[in-house]
Amino acid sequence: MTPEQAKQKLINNGITAVDYARENGFNYRTVVCVLNGTNKGRSGEAHRVAVALGIKKTGVAA
């Protein structure tokens, strides 16, 4: 899923980025950056956000 698709999924379900961040224990700005594609979610909290949103898969490619 792309960041744009993840953003649209939240919109379709009536969930704001603030609500998503609060419900999942993430920093709001990190969620917004991942959804906007300015943070690719390569490590740390951004990676956890990207995985939770379905943008990235867990694990490391061998």
MODELLER restraints for C-alpha pairs under 7 A, 6 or more apart:
rsr = mdl.restraints
at = mdl.atoms
rsr.add(forms.Gaussian(group=physical.xy_distance, feature=features.Distance(at['CA:1:A'], at['CA:54:A']), mean=6.14, stdev=0.5))
rsr.add(forms.Gaussian(group=physical.xy_distance, feature=features.Distance(at['CA:1:A'], at['CA:55:A']), mean=4.87, stdev=0.5))
rsr.add(forms.Gaussian(group=physical.xy_distance, feature=features.Distance(at['CA:2:A'], at['CA:55:A']), mean=5.67, stdev=0.5))
rsr.add(forms.Gaussian(group=physical.xy_distance, feature=features.Distance(at['CA:3:A'], at['CA:34:A']), mean=6.79, stdev=0.5))
rsr.add(forms.Gaussian(group=physical.xy_distance, feature=features.Distance(at['CA:3:A'], at['CA:35:A']), mean=4.84, stdev=0.5))
rsr.add(forms.Gaussian(group=physical.xy_distance, feature=features.Distance(at['CA:3:A'], at['CA:36:A']), mean=6.45, stdev=0.5))
rsr.add(forms.Gaussian(group=physical.xy_distance, feature=features.Distance(at['CA:3:A'], at['CA:37:A']), mean=6.02, stdev=0.5))
rsr.add(forms.Gaussian(group=physical.xy_distance, feature=features.Distance(at['CA:3:A'], at['CA:55:A']), mean=6.25, stdev=0.5))
rsr.add(forms.Gaussian(group=physical.xy_distance, feature=features.Distance(at['CA:4:A'], at['CA:35:A']), mean=6.60, stdev=0.5))
rsr.add(forms.Gaussian(group=physical.xy_distance, feature=features.Distance(at['CA:6:A'], at['CA:35:A']), mean=6.90, stdev=0.5))
rsr.add(forms.Gaussian(group=physical.xy_distance, feature=features.Distance(at['CA:6:A'], at['CA:53:A']), mean=6.26, stdev=0.5))
rsr.add(forms.Gaussian(group=physical.xy_distance, feature=features.Distance(at['CA:7:A'], at['CA:35:A']), mean=5.87, stdev=0.5))
rsr.add(forms.Gaussian(group=physical.xy_distance, feature=features.Distance(at['CA:10:A'], at['CA:16:A']), mean=6.66, stdev=0.5))
rsr.add(forms.Gaussian(group=physical.xy_distance, feature=features.Distance(at['CA:17:A'], at['CA:28:A']), mean=6.74, stdev=0.5))
rsr.add(forms.Gaussian(group=physical.xy_distance, feature=features.Distance(at['CA:17:A'], at['CA:31:A']), mean=6.61, stdev=0.5))
rsr.add(forms.Gaussian(group=physical.xy_distance, feature=features.Distance(at['CA:17:A'], at['CA:32:A']), mean=6.54, stdev=0.5))
rsr.add(forms.Gaussian(group=physical.xy_distance, feature=features.Distance(at['CA:18:A'], at['CA:28:A']), mean=5.74, stdev=0.5))
rsr.add(forms.Gaussian(group=physical.xy_distance, feature=features.Distance(at['CA:21:A'], at['CA:27:A']), mean=5.95, stdev=0.5))
rsr.add(forms.Gaussian(group=physical.xy_distance, feature=features.Distance(at['CA:21:A'], at['CA:28:A']), mean=5.24, stdev=0.5))
rsr.add(forms.Gaussian(group=physical.xy_distance, feature=features.Distance(at['CA:21:A'], at['CA:31:A']), mean=6.48, stdev=0.5))
rsr.add(forms.Gaussian(group=physical.xy_distance, feature=features.Distance(at['CA:30:A'], at['CA:46:A']), mean=5.99, stdev=0.5))
rsr.add(forms.Gaussian(group=physical.xy_distance, feature=features.Distance(at['CA:31:A'], at['CA:49:A']), mean=6.37, stdev=0.5))
rsr.add(forms.Gaussian(group=physical.xy_distance, feature=features.Distance(at['CA:33:A'], at['CA:39:A']), mean=5.21, stdev=0.5))
rsr.add(forms.Gaussian(group=physical.xy_distance, feature=features.Distance(at['CA:34:A'], at['CA:40:A']), mean=6.18, stdev=0.5))
rsr.add(forms.Gaussian(group=physical.xy_distance, feature=features.Distance(at['CA:34:A'], at['CA:41:A']), mean=6.47, stdev=0.5))
rsr.add(forms.Gaussian(group=physical.xy_distance, feature=features.Distance(at['CA:34:A'], at['CA:46:A']), mean=6.63, stdev=0.5))
rsr.add(forms.Gaussian(group=physical.xy_distance, feature=features.Distance(at['CA:34:A'], at['CA:50:A']), mean=6.54, stdev=0.5))
rsr.add(forms.Gaussian(group=physical.xy_distance, feature=features.Distance(at['CA:41:A'], at['CA:47:A']), mean=3.95, stdev=0.5))
rsr.add(forms.Gaussian(group=physical.xy_distance, feature=features.Distance(at['CA:41:A'], at['CA:50:A']), mean=5.66, stdev=0.5))
rsr.add(forms.Gaussian(group=physical.xy_distance, feature=features.Distance(at['CA:50:A'], at['CA:56:A']), mean=5.43, stdev=0.5))
rsr.add(forms.Gaussian(group=physical.xy_distance, feature=features.Distance(at['CA:51:A'], at['CA:57:A']), mean=5.66, stdev=0.5))
rsr.add(forms.Gaussian(group=physical.xy_distance, feature=features.Distance(at['CA:51:A'], at['CA:58:A']), mean=6.40, stdev=0.5))
